Amino acid sequence: MIIKESHSAQTHREAKERDRGLPSQSLLDTSDPHLRVRQTTEERPDLLADLVARFSKALLDKLRAAEKKYGYDDAWTRSDWQEDLNTHLHKHLAKGDPRDVAAYCAFAWHHGWSLTPSEQISGEAVER
């Protein structure tokens, strides 16, 4: 048996989600098949798609704020900063904000760069 949520209950739930900083399920771009809410027989949302959608929005918000605050632009597209990227990534790991770490991971992914620390790339012993 499928029970549909009333419009007022849905509006109330979405307001509570926004108050907690969570996007409403209705905000997912259902035109993108990767973000489309996958339904089961119980009409449950695809939690993985929701996680990725919320995190990607949080990451974009963080990067846009950094652009405004520090004047960053598209320097991440340059191909000459792999060593600097690795250094910054490892510094941000210690700081602990997953959005900063994800930003550097995304930049490395864009270039196809490994995130192995440079001293390991240069031939020092690597633990296996």
Phi and psi in degrees as GROMACS dihedral restraints (atoms count N, CA, C in turn):
[ dihedral_restraints ]
;  ai    aj    ak    al  type     phi  dphi    fc
    3     4     5     6     1  -104.6    20    10
    4     5     6     7     1   124.8    20    10
    6     7     8     9     1  -109.6    20    10
    7     8     9    10     1   122.6    20    10
    9    10    11    12     1   -87.1    20    10
   10    11    12    13     1   142.6    20    10
   12    13    14    15     1   -75.2    20    10
   13    14    15    16     1   135.0    20    10
   15    16    17    18     1   -67.5    20    10
   16    17    18    19     1   158.2    20    10
   18    19    20    21     1   -59.3    20    10
   19    20    21    22     1   -43.5    20    10
   21    22    23    24     1   -67.6    20    10
   22    23    24    25     1   -37.7    20    10
   24    25    26    27     1   -66.2    20    10
   25    26    27    28     1   -40.1    20    10
   27    28    29    30     1   -64.3    20    10
   28    29    30    31     1   -43.9    20    10
   30    31    32    33     1   -61.6    20    10
   31    32    33    34     1   -43.1    20    10
   33    34    35    36     1   -62.9    20    10
   34    35    36    37     1   -46.3    20    10
   36    37    38    39     1   -61.1    20    10
   37    38    39    40     1   -44.0    20    10
   39    40    41    42     1   -64.6    20    10
   40    41    42    43     1   -37.4    20    10
   42    43    44    45     1   -63.9    20    10
   43    44    45    46     1   -41.9    20    10
   45    46    47    48     1   -64.3    20    10
   46    47    48    49     1   -40.0    20    10
   48    49    50    51     1   -63.8    20    10
   49    50    51    52     1   -43.3    20    10
   51    52    53    54     1   -62.6    20    10
   52    53    54    55     1   -40.5    20    10
   54    55    56    57     1   -60.8    20    10
   55    56    57    58     1   -31.5    20    10
   57    58    59    60     1   -87.8    20    10
   58    59    60    61     1     1.9    20    10
   60    61    62    63     1    82.7    20    10
   61    62    63    64     1    15.0    20    10
   63    64    65    66     1  -101.7    20    10
   64    65    66    67     1   138.6    20    10
   66    67    68    69     1   -74.9    20    10
   67    68    69    70     1   149.4    20    10
   69    70    71    72     1   -71.7    20    10
   70    71    72    73     1   151.6    20    10
   72    73    74    75     1   -58.2    20    10
   73    74    75    76     1   -30.4    20    10
   75    76    77    78     1   -71.0    20    10
   76    77    78    79     1   -12.5    20    10
   78    79    80    81     1   -85.6    20    10
   79    80    81    82     1   -10.8    20    10
   81    82    83    84     1   -65.8    20    10
   82    83    84    85     1   139.0    20    10
   84    85    86    87     1   -78.3    20    10
   85    86    87    88     1    98.1    20    10
   87    88    89    90     1   -78.2    20    10
   88    89    90    91     1    -3.3    20    10
   90    91    92    93     1   -78.3    20    10
   91    92    93    94     1   -20.7    20    10
   93    94    95    96     1   -89.8    20    10
   94    95    96    97     1   117.2    20    10
   96    97    98    99     1   -62.1    20    10
   97    98    99   100     1   -22.3    20    10
   99   100   101   102     1   -77.7    20    10
  100   101   102   103     1   -23.0    20    10
  102   103   104   105     1  -105.6    20    10
  103   104   105   106     1    -3.2    20    10
  105   106   107   108     1   -63.6    20    10
  106   107   108   109     1   136.7    20    10
  108   109   110   111     1   -69.2    20    10
  109   110   111   112     1   120.5    20    10
  111   112   113   114     1   -83.3    20    10
  112   113   114   115     1   130.1    20    10
  114   115   116   117     1  -103.7    20    10
  115   116   117   118     1   141.7    20    10
  117   118   119   120     1  -108.0    20    10
  118   119   120   121     1  -175.9    20    10
  120   121   122   123     1   -64.0    20    10
  121   122   123   124     1   -24.1    20    10
  123   124   125   126     1   -90.4    20    10
  124   125   126   127     1     6.6    20    10
  126   127   128   129     1    60.1    20    10
  127   128   129   130     1    40.7    20    10
  129   130   131   132     1   -89.6    20    10
  130   131   132   133     1   145.1    20    10
  132   133   134   135     1   -73.4    20    10
  133   134   135   136     1   160.6    20    10
  135   136   137   138     1   -78.5    20    10
  136   137   138   139     1   103.1    20    10
  138   139   140   141     1   -65.3    20    10
  139   140   141   142     1   -31.9    20    10
  141   142   143   144     1   -67.3    20    10
  142   143   144   145     1   -44.7    20    10
  144   145   146   147     1   -62.0    20    10
  145   146   147   148     1   -38.9    20    10
  147   148   149   150     1   -63.7    20    10
  148   149   150   151     1   -44.9    20    10
  150   151   152   153     1   -58.2    20    10
  151   152   153   154     1   -49.2    20    10
  153   154   155   156     1   -64.5    20    10
  154   155   156   157     1   -41.6    20    10
  156   157   158   159     1   -64.0    20    10
  157   158   159   160     1   -44.8    20    10
  159   160   161   162     1   -67.1    20    10
  160   161   162   163     1   -42.2    20    10
  162   163   164   165     1   -69.1    20    10
  163   164   165   166     1   -40.6    20    10
  165   166   167   168     1   -64.9    20    10
  166   167   168   169     1   -35.5    20    10
  168   169   170   171     1   -67.1    20    10
  169   170   171   172     1   -43.9    20    10
  171   172   173   174     1   -62.3    20    10
  172   173   174   175     1   -39.1    20    10
  174   175   176   177     1   -66.5    20    10
  175   176   177   178     1   -45.1    20    10
  177   178   179   180     1   -62.0    20    10
  178   179   180   181     1   -42.7    20    10
  180   181   182   183     1   -60.0    20    10
  181   182   183   184     1   -42.6    20    10
  183   184   185   186     1   -64.0    20    10
  184   185   186   187     1   -44.8    20    10
  186   187   188   189     1   -67.5    20    10
  187   188   189   190     1   -39.1    20    10
  189   190   191   192     1   -64.3    20    10
  190   191   192   193     1   -40.5    20    10
  192   193   194   195     1   -63.4    20    10
  193   194   195   196     1   -39.2    20    10
  195   196   197   198     1   -66.6    20    10
  196   197   198   199     1   -37.1    20    10
  198   199   200   201     1   -58.8    20    10
  199   200   201   202     1   -46.8    20    10
  201   202   203   204     1   -68.6    20    10
  202   203   204   205     1   -46.3    20    10
  204   205   206   207     1   -68.8    20    10
  205   206   207   208     1   -44.1    20    10
  207   208   209   210     1  -107.3    20    10
  208   209   210   211     1    -4.7    20    10
  210   211   212   213     1    75.6    20    10
  211   212   213   214     1    21.4    20    10
  213   214   215   216     1   -64.9    20    10
  214   215   216   217     1   151.3    20    10
  216   217   218   219     1  -131.2    20    10
  217   218   219   220     1  -138.5    20    10
  219   220   221   222     1   -95.9    20    10
  220   221   222   223     1    32.2    20    10
  222   223   224   225     1   -61.0    20    10
  223   224   225   226     1   -23.6    20    10
  225   226   227   228     1   -63.6    20    10
  226   227   228   229     1   -16.1    20    10
  228   229   230   231     1   -80.9    20    10
  229   230   231   232     1   -14.1    20    10
  231   232   233   234     1   -62.2    20    10
  232   233   234   235     1   152.6    20    10
  234   235   236   237     1  -101.3    20    10
  235   236   237   238     1    10.7    20    10
  237   238   239   240     1  -113.4    20    10
  238   239   240   241     1    25.4    20    10
  240   241   242   243     1  -132.4    20    10
  241   242   243   244     1    27.6    20    10
  243   244   245   246     1   -59.2    20    10
  244   245   246   247     1   -44.3    20    10
  246   247   248   249     1   -65.4    20    10
  247   248   249   250     1   -42.0    20    10
  249   250   251   252     1   -62.6    20    10
  250   251   252   253     1   -40.0    20    10
  252   253   254   255     1   -58.6    20    10
  253   254   255   256     1   -47.6    20    10
  255   256   257   258     1   -60.2    20    10
  256   257   258   259     1   -41.4    20    10
  258   259   260   261     1   -62.9    20    10
  259   260   261   262     1   -48.9    20    10
  261   262   263   264     1   -63.2    20    10
  262   263   264   265     1   -40.9    20    10
  264   265   266   267     1   -58.2    20    10
  265   266   267   268     1   -48.6    20    10
  267   268   269   270     1   -68.8    20    10
  268   269   270   271     1   -31.8    20    10
  270   271   272   273     1   -66.1    20    10
  271   272   273   274     1   -41.0    20    10
  273   274   275   276     1   -73.0    20    10
  274   275   276   277     1   -26.6    20    10
  276   277   278   279     1   -59.1    20    10
  277   278   279   280     1   -42.9    20    10
  279   280   281   282     1   -67.5    20    10
  280   281   282   283     1   -30.8    20    10
  282   283   284   285     1   -71.9    20    10
  283   284   285   286     1   -32.9    20    10
  285   286   287   288     1    95.8    20    10
  286   287   288   289     1     1.7    20    10
  288   289   290   291     1   -87.0    20    10
  289   290   291   292     1   112.6    20    10
  291   292   293   294     1   -60.7    20    10
  292   293   294   295     1   -25.8    20    10
  294   295   296   297     1   -67.9    20    10
  295   296   297   298     1   -39.4    20    10
  297   298   299   300     1   -64.6    20    10
  298   299   300   301     1   -44.2    20    10
  300   301   302   303     1   -61.6    20    10
  301   302   303   304     1   -44.7    20    10
  303   304   305   306     1   -62.8    20    10
  304   305   306   307     1   -35.9    20    10
  306   307   308   309     1   -61.5    20    10
  307   308   309   310     1   -47.8    20    10
  309   310   311   312     1   -66.2    20    10
  310   311   312   313     1   -35.2    20    10
  312   313   314   315     1   -63.3    20    10
  313   314   315   316     1   -41.0    20    10
  315   316   317   318     1   -64.9    20    10
  316   317   318   319     1   -41.1    20    10
  318   319   320   321     1   -62.4    20    10
  319   320   321   322     1   -44.6    20    10
  321   322   323   324     1   -63.6    20    10
  322   323   324   325     1   -41.8    20    10
  324   325   326   327     1   -60.1    20    10
  325   326   327   328     1   -43.2    20    10
  327   328   329   330     1   -55.1    20    10
  328   329   330   331     1   -41.6    20    10
  330   331   332   333     1   -87.6    20    10
  331   332   333   334     1   -13.3    20    10
  333   334   335   336     1    77.1    20    10
  334   335   336   337     1    25.8    20    10
  336   337   338   339     1   -89.1    20    10
  337   338   339   340     1   145.3    20    10
  339   340   341   342     1   -74.4    20    10
  340   341   342   343     1   152.6    20    10
  342   343   344   345     1  -104.3    20    10
  343   344   345   346     1    14.7    20    10
  345   346   347   348     1   -64.4    20    10
  346   347   348   349     1   131.6    20    10
  348   349   350   351     1   -53.6    20    10
  349   350   351   352     1   143.7    20    10
  351   352   353   354     1   -58.9    20    10
  352   353   354   355     1   -32.6    20    10
  354   355   356   357     1   -66.8    20    10
  355   356   357   358     1   -28.3    20    10
  357   358   359   360     1   -77.5    20    10
  358   359   360   361     1   -34.3    20    10
  360   361   362   363     1   -65.3    20    10
  361   362   363   364     1   -36.8    20    10
  363   364   365   366     1   -77.1    20    10
  364   365   366   367     1     0.2    20    10
  366   367   368   369     1   116.7    20    10
  367   368   369   370     1    -2.1    20    10
  369   370   371   372     1   -67.3    20    10
  370   371   372   373     1   161.3    20    10
  372   373   374   375     1   -59.8    20    10
  373   374   375   376     1   134.7    20    10
  375   376   377   378     1  -111.9    20    10
  376   377   378   379     1   125.3    20    10
  378   379   380   381     1   -70.4    20    10
  379   380   381   382     1   139.6    20    10
